Amino acid sequence: MRHAAFALVALLALAACREDDTASAQPAAPAPENACGAAELQDLVGKTFSPDFLPPGTEKVRVLHPDSVMTMDFRSDRLNIRLDDSETITEIYCG
């Protein structure tokens, strides 16, 4: 009987933590695919990187060298520029 009471209390506690399925919250709209402007810079892939390549007003830029540590958070407005060992741009993408 004691185990049954404990199980019932645990079940009620879990039920209280459950999200309300009837909430009228709308799902978040997906971020624009090119929110950081990477599409306009694709012609730079294969060239040696220079900060002069970046358009004025580009604030959120992450230059990724080989073996560099990076956070895994996704930010659609951040421009990522991946380089190889010779500072050649290998990839430009948002994230």
C-alpha positions in Angstrom: 0.0 0.0 0.0 2.8 2.3 0.8 4.4 1.8 -2.6 1.1 2.5 -4.3 0.7 5.8 -2.4 4.2 6.8 -3.4 3.6 6.0 -7.0 0.4 7.9 -7.0 2.1 11.0 -5.5 4.9 10.7 -8.1 2.4 10.4 -10.9 0.5 13.5 -9.7 3.7 15.5 -9.4 4.6 14.6 -13.0 1.2 15.5 -14.3 1.4 18.9 -12.6 4.7 19.5 -14.5 3.1 18.7 -17.9 2.7 21.6 -20.3 -0.8 22.7 -21.1 -1.6 21.4 -24.6 -4.5 23.8 -24.9 -2.3 26.9 -24.8 -2.9 29.2 -27.7 0.8 30.0 -28.2 1.9 30.1 -31.8 5.0 28.2 -32.8 8.0 30.5 -33.4 8.4 31.5 -37.0 11.5 30.1 -38.7 14.4 32.6 -39.1 15.0 33.8 -42.6 17.6 31.5 -44.3 19.9 34.4 -45.2 19.4 36.6 -42.2 23.2 37.2 -41.9 23.8 38.0 -45.6 25.9 34.9 -46.4 24.3 34.4 -49.8 25.7 37.6 -51.1 29.3 36.6 -50.0 29.5 33.2 -51.6 31.8 34.5 -54.4 34.5 34.9 -51.7 34.7 31.1 -51.2 38.2 30.0 -52.4 39.8 33.4 -51.8 42.3 34.3 -49.1 40.4 35.9 -46.2 40.7 39.6 -45.5 38.6 41.6 -43.1 38.2 44.1 -45.9 35.8 41.6 -47.6 33.1 42.2 -45.0 30.5 44.7 -45.9 30.1 47.8 -43.7 27.7 47.3 -40.8 28.5 43.5 -40.5 28.6 43.2 -36.8 28.1 39.6 -35.9 30.9 37.7 -37.6 32.7 34.6 -36.5 35.9 33.6 -38.3 36.6 29.9 -37.8 40.2 28.7 -38.2 41.0 25.0 -38.4 40.8 23.4 -34.9 39.3 26.6 -33.4 36.8 26.1 -30.6 33.3 27.4 -31.3 30.0 27.5 -29.4 27.2 25.4 -30.7 24.5 28.0 -30.3 22.6 28.9 -33.4 22.2 32.6 -34.3 20.6 33.2 -37.6 22.0 36.7 -37.7 25.6 35.7 -37.2 27.9 35.3 -40.3 30.3 32.4 -40.0 33.4 32.3 -42.2 35.4 29.0 -42.1 39.0 29.1 -43.2 41.6 26.4 -44.0 45.2 26.3 -42.9 46.3 28.7 -45.6 43.6 31.3 -44.6 41.5 30.4 -47.7 37.7 30.7 -47.2 36.1 27.3 -47.4 32.6 28.1 -46.3 30.4 31.1 -45.5 27.1 30.5 -43.7 24.7 31.8 -41.1 24.5 30.3 -37.7 
